[in-house]
């Protein structure tokens, strides 16, 4: 359950970063890193 909550939190964080930094290449890259980190949390 904690993994799913962490994944949800990182996914929403990445979406929030994309919304805030729509025209910033750096924030787009950081949101990609955050999203990939969230996917990594789901690995067994």
ZAMAR-315939 format. One record per residue (C-alpha): residue number from 1; x, y, z; residue in three letters. Coordinates in steps of 0.02 Angstrom, whole numbers. Layout:
<nodes>
{num = NUM&X = X&Y = Y&Z = Z&residu = ALA};
...
</nodes>
This chain:
<nodes>
{num = 1&X = 0&Y = 0&Z = 0&residu = UNK};
{num = 2&X = 144&Y = 118&Z = 38&residu = UNK};
{num = 3&X = 216&Y = 89&Z = -136&residu = UNK};
{num = 4&X = 53&Y = 135&Z = -220&residu = UNK};
{num = 5&X = 38&Y = 291&Z = -113&residu = UNK};
{num = 6&X = 218&Y = 340&Z = -154&residu = UNK};
{num = 7&X = 187&Y = 309&Z = -339&residu = UNK};
{num = 8&X = 30&Y = 415&Z = -335&residu = UNK};
{num = 9&X = 121&Y = 554&Z = -244&residu = UNK};
{num = 10&X = 265&Y = 555&Z = -368&residu = UNK};
{num = 11&X = 146&Y = 550&Z = -517&residu = UNK};
{num = 12&X = 47&Y = 699&Z = -453&residu = UNK};
{num = 13&X = 209&Y = 789&Z = -411&residu = UNK};
{num = 14&X = 271&Y = 764&Z = -588&residu = UNK};
{num = 15&X = 105&Y = 826&Z = -657&residu = UNK};
{num = 16&X = 113&Y = 978&Z = -544&residu = UNK};
{num = 17&X = 289&Y = 1018&Z = -602&residu = UNK};
{num = 18&X = 232&Y = 1005&Z = -783&residu = UNK};
{num = 19&X = 87&Y = 1121&Z = -749&residu = UNK};
{num = 20&X = 194&Y = 1251&Z = -660&residu = UNK};
{num = 21&X = 340&Y = 1244&Z = -780&residu = UNK};
{num = 22&X = 250&Y = 1230&Z = -946&residu = UNK};
{num = 23&X = 380&Y = 1330&Z = -1040&residu = UNK};
{num = 24&X = 533&Y = 1283&Z = -939&residu = UNK};
{num = 25&X = 642&Y = 1145&Z = -1012&residu = UNK};
{num = 26&X = 726&Y = 1118&Z = -843&residu = UNK};
{num = 27&X = 562&Y = 1088&Z = -751&residu = UNK};
{num = 28&X = 502&Y = 972&Z = -890&residu = UNK};
{num = 29&X = 661&Y = 870&Z = -869&residu = UNK};
{num = 30&X = 643&Y = 868&Z = -679&residu = UNK};
{num = 31&X = 463&Y = 809&Z = -693&residu = UNK};
{num = 32&X = 522&Y = 667&Z = -805&residu = UNK};
{num = 33&X = 649&Y = 616&Z = -674&residu = UNK};
{num = 34&X = 515&Y = 622&Z = -538&residu = UNK};
{num = 35&X = 397&Y = 516&Z = -644&residu = UNK};
{num = 36&X = 532&Y = 387&Z = -680&residu = UNK};
{num = 37&X = 575&Y = 380&Z = -495&residu = UNK};
{num = 38&X = 392&Y = 343&Z = -460&residu = UNK};
{num = 39&X = 394&Y = 199&Z = -584&residu = UNK};
{num = 40&X = 551&Y = 132&Z = -500&residu = UNK};
{num = 41&X = 458&Y = 123&Z = -333&residu = UNK};
{num = 42&X = 337&Y = -4&Z = -406&residu = UNK};
{num = 43&X = 473&Y = -132&Z = -445&residu = UNK};
{num = 44&X = 473&Y = -281&Z = -327&residu = UNK};
</nodes>
